[in-house]
């Protein structure tokens, strides 16, 4: 009986030990499961945050592009309106200035349309400065008067950029021939710029 009791106690101890081991393993598995679950939740949250960040970035970039495009369209529209107003003003002034130029220079050759084209070219070179444009036009009339209308005639005649320098050389020779070796050629650079602008503005 004592032996049986001892064996029973041993079996009970073995069962208790086995139960303790099982409980320990269960606790380990439970901790692993909780850790895995926590990591899964963390990764899911990180993925959601990354997705939200990407969506937010794309939305902000889209809005930024739309705002930038709208600003560019507004700027382009305002520039077109400014250019149209500038051209309308110069076209309105052209006939009056052309009549005054004919009175000062009997050999003045520019038509009202050519005079407008010249005013527009000079104004472009002057960056839209109306006072400077008028000053340069008056200087042009003075130079054309000294050249018997040849400055305006050459301005109208030139159709290609390659013709600009030969025309300048002919006009310089005529200026020296008509006025002497000390004749001023201050108008020469303005002539080049105006003709270049005229050719560039044409389709």
C-alpha positions as CSV (number, residue, x, y, z in Angstrom):
1,X,0.0,0.0,0.0
2,X,2.8,2.4,0.8
3,X,4.4,1.6,-2.6
4,X,1.1,2.2,-4.3
5,X,0.9,5.5,-2.4
6,X,4.3,6.5,-3.4
7,X,3.6,5.6,-7.1
8,X,0.4,7.6,-6.9
9,X,2.3,10.6,-5.5
10,X,4.9,10.2,-8.3
11,X,2.1,10.1,-10.9
12,X,0.5,13.2,-9.3
13,X,3.8,15.0,-9.3
14,X,4.4,14.0,-12.9
15,X,1.0,15.2,-13.8
16,X,1.5,18.5,-12.0
17,X,4.9,19.0,-13.7
18,X,3.5,18.2,-17.1
19,X,0.6,20.6,-16.4
20,X,3.1,23.3,-15.4
21,X,5.2,22.7,-18.5
22,X,2.0,22.8,-20.7
23,X,0.9,26.0,-18.9
24,X,4.3,27.6,-19.5
25,X,4.3,26.7,-23.2
26,X,0.8,28.0,-23.4
27,X,1.8,31.3,-21.9
28,X,4.8,31.5,-24.3
29,X,2.4,30.8,-27.3
30,X,0.0,33.3,-25.9
31,X,2.7,36.0,-25.7
32,X,3.9,35.1,-29.2
33,X,0.4,35.4,-30.5
34,X,-0.1,38.8,-28.8
35,X,3.2,40.0,-30.1
36,X,2.3,38.8,-33.7
37,X,-1.1,40.4,-33.4
38,X,0.5,43.6,-32.2
39,X,3.0,43.7,-35.0
40,X,0.3,42.9,-37.5
41,X,-1.8,45.8,-36.2
42,X,1.3,48.1,-36.2
43,X,2.2,47.2,-39.8
44,X,-1.5,47.7,-40.9
45,X,-1.6,51.1,-39.2
46,X,1.8,52.0,-40.8
47,X,0.5,50.9,-44.2
48,X,-2.7,53.0,-43.7
49,X,-0.7,56.0,-42.7
50,X,1.6,55.6,-45.7
51,X,-1.4,55.3,-48.0
52,X,-3.0,58.4,-46.4
53,X,0.3,60.3,-46.7
54,X,0.7,59.3,-50.4
55,X,-2.9,60.3,-51.1
56,X,-2.4,63.6,-49.3
57,X,0.8,64.2,-51.3
58,X,-1.0,63.5,-54.6
59,X,-3.9,65.7,-53.7
60,X,-1.6,68.6,-52.7
61,X,0.5,68.2,-55.8
62,X,-2.7,68.1,-58.0
63,X,-4.0,71.3,-56.3
64,X,-0.6,73.0,-56.6
65,X,-0.5,72.2,-60.3
66,X,-4.0,73.5,-60.8
67,X,-3.2,76.7,-58.9
68,X,0.0,77.1,-60.9
69,X,-1.7,76.5,-64.2
70,X,-4.4,78.9,-63.3
71,X,-1.9,81.6,-62.3
72,X,-0.1,81.0,-65.6
73,X,-3.3,81.3,-67.6
74,X,-4.2,84.5,-65.7
75,X,-0.7,85.9,-66.3
76,X,-0.9,85.0,-70.0
77,X,-4.4,86.6,-70.3
78,X,-3.3,89.8,-68.5
79,X,-0.2,89.9,-70.8
80,X,-2.3,89.5,-73.9
81,X,-4.7,92.2,-72.7
82,X,-1.7,94.5,-72.0
83,X,-0.2,93.8,-75.4
84,X,-3.6,94.4,-77.1
85,X,-4.0,97.7,-75.3
86,X,-0.5,98.7,-76.2
87,X,-1.1,97.8,-79.9
88,X,-4.4,99.6,-79.9
89,X,-2.9,102.8,-78.5
90,X,0.0,102.8,-81.0
91,X,-2.4,102.1,-83.9
92,X,-4.4,105.1,-82.8
93,X,-1.4,107.3,-82.6
94,X,0.2,106.1,-85.9
95,X,-1.9,108.3,-88.4
96,X,-1.3,111.5,-86.4
97,X,2.4,110.9,-85.9
98,X,2.7,109.9,-89.6
99,X,1.1,113.1,-90.8
100,X,3.4,115.1,-88.5
101,X,6.4,113.2,-90.0
102,X,5.3,113.9,-93.5
103,X,5.2,117.6,-92.7
104,X,8.8,117.5,-91.3
105,X,10.2,115.2,-94.0
106,X,8.9,115.9,-97.5
107,X,10.4,112.5,-98.6
108,X,8.7,110.5,-95.8
109,X,7.8,107.2,-97.4
110,X,5.9,105.3,-94.6
111,X,2.3,104.5,-94.9
112,X,0.1,104.7,-91.8
113,X,0.3,100.9,-91.4
114,X,4.1,100.9,-91.8
115,X,4.3,103.8,-89.3
116,X,2.3,101.7,-86.8
117,X,4.6,98.8,-87.5
118,X,7.6,101.0,-86.8
119,X,6.1,102.4,-83.6
120,X,5.3,98.9,-82.4
121,X,8.9,97.8,-83.1
122,X,10.4,100.8,-81.4
123,X,8.0,100.3,-78.4
124,X,9.0,96.7,-78.2
125,X,12.7,97.6,-78.1
126,X,11.9,100.3,-75.5
127,X,10.1,97.6,-73.3
128,X,6.8,99.4,-73.6
129,X,8.1,102.8,-72.5
130,X,5.9,105.3,-74.4
131,X,8.1,108.4,-73.8
132,X,11.2,106.6,-75.0
133,X,9.3,105.3,-78.0
134,X,8.2,108.8,-79.0
135,X,11.7,110.1,-78.5
136,X,13.2,107.4,-80.8
137,X,10.5,108.0,-83.4
138,X,11.3,111.7,-83.4
139,X,15.0,110.8,-83.8
140,X,14.0,108.5,-86.7
141,X,12.1,111.3,-88.4
142,X,15.1,113.6,-88.1
143,X,17.5,110.9,-89.5
144,X,15.1,110.1,-92.3
145,X,14.8,113.8,-93.2
146,X,18.6,114.0,-93.5
147,X,18.5,110.9,-95.7
148,X,15.7,112.2,-98.0
149,X,13.3,109.4,-96.9
150,X,15.7,106.5,-97.6
151,X,15.7,105.3,-93.9
152,X,11.9,104.6,-94.0
153,X,12.1,103.3,-97.6
154,X,14.7,100.7,-96.6
155,X,12.8,99.8,-93.4
156,X,9.7,98.9,-95.5
157,X,11.8,97.1,-98.2
158,X,13.6,94.7,-95.9
159,X,11.9,91.2,-95.8
160,X,14.7,89.0,-94.5
161,X,17.3,89.2,-91.6
162,X,20.1,88.8,-94.1
163,X,19.2,92.1,-95.7
164,X,19.6,94.2,-92.6
165,X,23.4,94.7,-92.6
166,X,23.7,95.4,-96.4
167,X,21.0,98.0,-95.9
168,X,22.8,99.5,-93.0
169,X,26.0,99.8,-95.0
170,X,24.2,101.5,-97.9
171,X,22.5,103.9,-95.5
172,X,25.8,104.7,-93.8
173,X,27.4,105.4,-97.1
174,X,24.5,107.6,-98.1
175,X,24.6,109.5,-94.8
176,X,28.3,110.2,-95.2
177,X,27.8,111.2,-98.8
178,X,24.9,113.5,-98.1
179,X,26.2,115.0,-94.8
180,X,30.0,114.6,-94.8
181,X,32.4,112.4,-92.9
182,X,31.3,113.8,-89.5
183,X,27.6,112.7,-90.1
184,X,26.0,111.1,-87.1
185,X,25.1,107.4,-87.4
186,X,23.4,107.2,-84.0
187,X,20.2,106.0,-85.6
188,X,22.0,102.9,-87.0
189,X,21.5,100.5,-84.0
190,X,17.9,101.6,-83.6
191,X,17.3,100.8,-87.3
192,X,18.8,97.3,-86.8
193,X,16.6,96.7,-83.7
194,X,13.4,98.0,-85.3
195,X,13.8,96.0,-88.5
196,X,14.6,92.8,-86.5
197,X,11.5,93.3,-84.3
198,X,9.4,93.9,-87.5
199,X,10.6,90.6,-89.0
200,X,10.1,88.7,-85.8
201,X,6.6,89.9,-85.3
202,X,5.5,88.8,-88.8
203,X,4.1,85.2,-89.1
